[in-house]
Amino acid sequence: MKRRGSMRFVRGAWLSASVAVCTSPALAGEPEPDTGAATPDRSPVRTSETPEHRDTAEPREAPTPAKPPGQIDEVSVRGASRANALRRSAYAVTVVDTEEAKRNTADLGEVLARSTPVTVQRAGALGSRSAFSLGGLSGERLRFFLDGVPLELMGYSAGVANVPVNLVDRVEVYQGVVPVRFGADALGGAVHLVTDEDVRKSRATASYQMGSFGTHRATLSARYVHRPSGLFVRSATFLDLADNDYRVDVSTPDPQGRPRPATVPRFHDGYRGSGTTVGVGIADRPWADRLVLQGFVSAFDNDVQNGATMARPYGEVTFARRSSGANVKYALGVGPSTRLEAIAGYAQATALFRDLSNCVYDWYGRCAPRTPVTVRGELSGTPTDRDLRTDTIFLRSTLTHRLSDDHLLRFALAPTYADRSGKNRLRGPGYDPLAQPRRLFTGVAGVELESKFFSERLTSIAFVKGYSLSTDSQALLATGEWRDMSRNIFRAGGGESLRMQWTRELYVKGSYEYAMRQPSTDELFGDGMLVADSLGLRPETSHNANLGVLVEDLRTRAGTVRASANGFARWTDDMIALFAQGEYLSYANVWQARALGVEGGLGWTVPGGDWLVVDGRVTYQDLRNRSSEGPLAKQAGDRIPNIPYLLSNASVRLRGRRVVVPTDVVELAWSMRYVHSFFRGWESLAQNAERLIIDMQLSQGASLTYALHGAALRLAATLEVQNLTDAKLFDFYGVQRPGRAFFTKWTVDY
């Protein structure tokens, strides 16, 4: 049976890849530069800016200095920054520059929660499991990328929240429609982390952070450029350590065995993470605009304090992840109107889960030996000692051809092959599901046409995509027999994004997409820790619509105003959701779900400078189960559990310049996050609804930063307090998050 299943998988993968290639016969990848001729509003300089990122607004005229009589006039050519050009593109995208975030101690998950429409939930402190939602859709429906490559294939298997902020230059959050160049099957959107890829000059940066709960975080990045030859070498290293011994409110038995409330420190929740990336490349050669070969290694180790809930503490359960791999990036302009970019690579990830203790721990860290002492395993009374290994080969490629000044055609192809193997050391080879072949092939191909009309005031991006999925897996039945769970699926989707520029500052954007989202390896095969396998998961399909208005940097006598409003609707079939099953978690298809929501942001900068900046954002989302049949039909009409439906955040920043010396900057910042109460389980199943409700939460933070900006050297020091009021915070199934915490951080940029 294994052989027949493997052959069917190979044939299905080959057929899916062939169909995808027929749909898109060219290679594709990351954004291409604007290679058009120089005009007063378009720079002729080649960059990695994409045509859709160009500033389509009318050019601003630079002031012309006085000139001697008879001197020839010069034409000033001006281009848009990447961030501004992205904001003005047809995509519904939020761009966050991390220059300020690099000086603060908040992690990347908190930066996303404060500055973007992304909703972030955490199951604890640094290194803990996290979940993200955008536009009413969460989990794997929201994809994460690092420099165009899926984040997990770049060594960050611990998730985006644990990526060091100081290694990221900017964050791009695409809501709804995701550009075809990512080769993604996302339904809710994508988060793209962009590192510093400038190769014009050498540079080195370092940061160190320490604070409450035994937290230490350090980063070091460096780049050397040999301009005559175009050669460059760059590296990035990080090290994270945390005890995470913050105090939590629990219920413990008294000497008579009666439950009593207590406040105790977490004693088995340590986290250690480290990693290094090294790349060598060449730029600006006739045969390559850029060629980069890079490799990475990383390791993440977690002590597990509790399961999906805080029902019981654990004292010896551990989980570890190891990642390594390499990839090559290539970009070349072929003639004046065509560009090829491709990223290909290999990544290996291993997960090690150990639960072998014969102790029953209480919340004070005391061990009570089991009776009989031969019984081991804290989670379920069954010992666990398993290793998982995932080998992945991937390609992300793009071919772009400019048909005319106003029309651009892109082809994209993104196949990914993953092979999962494992071993449960406490089970025999014939009864170990981890030892069975588990392979996954996914492919996404796309064609995209970008067109501009009415002097570029109207931009249209029409696209079609093909999605292929092939799996090879075996399920162990209760009878001891094996069941073949292999599948081959191909579907098509498409959509349209529109952007209308009414004035220089006012834009209206709308988009629609019908898309499929394939289950990930962790959703299908489990994550090796608390998430069990779900081999029968079906792909999700969804109709996604967005309509938004953007006001960018509107200058008035009262100051500069930024505003945005967006409405979204999602109708999803076979929605994949994560549910708690005792101490474990598992994914299941919710059959049908509907998400409706609105969100808005408002910002203001004081007139005549930037010494006072105020920003705020609010989101309301209504996520409902609409299943009319199947196991969840009885919960029809219920909200999807464990996802907040009303939340907001705000920030205020005061900035002073030349306070002590002419080159210094002092910043005082305050932030706030509000989350309305929400259900952590199906509300219609609760006999006592109050037990399923996570109460309203309001958290605040404050920071003080002093920075020196020299010509070649920049220094900054920050003091920050998180959860200023020591509020009780809960995100995941009632798992308590840290209370008040103090941190300090130093950064050096040379």
Sequence and secondary structure as in RCSB ss.txt:
>XXXX:A:sequence
MKRRGSMRFVRGAWLSASVAVCTSPALAGEPEPDTGAATPDRSPVRTSETPEHRDTAEPREAPTPAKPPGQIDEV
SVRGASRANALRRSAYAVTVVDTEEAKRNTADLGEVLARSTPVTVQRAGALGSRSAFSLGGLSGERLRFFLDGVP
LELMGYSAGVANVPVNLVDRVEVYQGVVPVRFGADALGGAVHLVTDEDVRKSRATASYQMGSFGTHRATLSARYV
HRPSGLFVRSATFLDLADNDYRVDVSTPDPQGRPRPATVPRFHDGYRGSGTTVGVGIADRPWADRLVLQGFVSAF
DNDVQNGATMARPYGEVTFARRSSGANVKYALGVGPSTRLEAIAGYAQATALFRDLSNCVYDWYGRCAPRTPVTV
RGELSGTPTDRDLRTDTIFLRSTLTHRLSDDHLLRFALAPTYADRSGKNRLRGPGYDPLAQPRRLFTGVAGVELE
SKFFSERLTSIAFVKGYSLSTDSQALLATGEWRDMSRNIFRAGGGESLRMQWTRELYVKGSYEYAMRQPSTDELF
GDGMLVADSLGLRPETSHNANLGVLVEDLRTRAGTVRASANGFARWTDDMIALFAQGEYLSYANVWQARALGVEG
GLGWTVPGGDWLVVDGRVTYQDLRNRSSEGPLAKQAGDRIPNIPYLLSNASVRLRGRRVVVPTDVVELAWSMRYV
HSFFRGWESLAQNAERLIIDMQLSQGASLTYALHGAALRLAATLEVQNLTDAKLFDFYGVQRPGRAFFTKWTVDY
>XXXX:A:secstr
 HHHHHHHHHHHHHHHHHHHHHH  S B S        BTTB  S  S  GGGS  S           TT     
      HHHHHHTSSS EEEEE TTGGGS   HHHHHHHHSS EEEESSSTT  EEEEETTEEGGGEEEEETTEE
GGGGT TT GGGS GGG SEEEEEESS  GGG    SSEEEEEE     SS EEEEEEEEETTTEEEEEEEEEEE
ETTTTEEEEEEEEEEEE    EEEEEEE TTS EEEEEEE SS  EEEEEEEEEEEEEEETTEEEEEEEEEEEEE
EEE   SSSSSS  SS EEEEEEEEEEEEEEEEETTTEEEEEEEEEEEEEEEEEE   EEE TT  EEE SSTT 
  TTTSS EEEEEEEEEEEEEEEEEEEEETTEEEEEEEEEEEEEEEEEETTS GGG GGGS EEEEEEEEEEEEE
EEETTTTEEEEEEEEEEEEEEE EEE TTS EEE  EEEEEEEEEEEEEEESSSSEEEEEEEEEEEE   HHHHH
  SSSB   TT   EEEEEEEEEEEEEEEEETTEEEEEEEEEEEEEEES EEEEEETTEEEEEE SEEEEEEEEE
EEEEE TTSSSEEEEEEEEEEEEEE  SSSTTGGGTT B TT  SEEEEEEEEEEEESSSSTTEEEEEEEEEEEE
  EESS GGG SSGGGGEE  EEEEEEEEEEEEE SS EEEEEEEEESTT    EEETTEE   SEEEEEEEEE 
